[in-house]
Amino acid sequence: MPLHLIVDNYGTHNHHKVQEWLEKHPRFTLHFTPTSSSWVNLVERWFRELTDKRIRRGVFHSVPDLVQAVNEFIDSWNAEPRPFVWTASVESILKKMDKCRDSLEDL
């Protein structure tokens, strides 16, 4: 049974060792999200939340201060977890993806 993996365009996915592994395991097929489309990945959306609501507003005098702030945010988030829900329609998301793809072709 084939397994399709959706991954970002990070360079490690194209590393020759990864490509060699994929050749030996044809069951796995990688599909890459377009560049500049982190909004498609909901994990990236969570990191934006962390950045906007805690890191950007903070002053950190040391790495341990930053780590503590991140851990406090995670604890607060986990106390009342809530899923991210796309409110956009499939059609509007696909249009944005096409626009990203078109932008790349213009480069």
Secondary structure, DSSP 8 states (H G I E B T S, - for coil): --EEEEE---GGGG-HHHHHHHHH-TTEEEEE--TT-GGG-HHHHHHHHHIIIIITT---SSHHHHHHHHHHHHHHHHHS-------S-HHHHHHHHHHHHHHHHH-
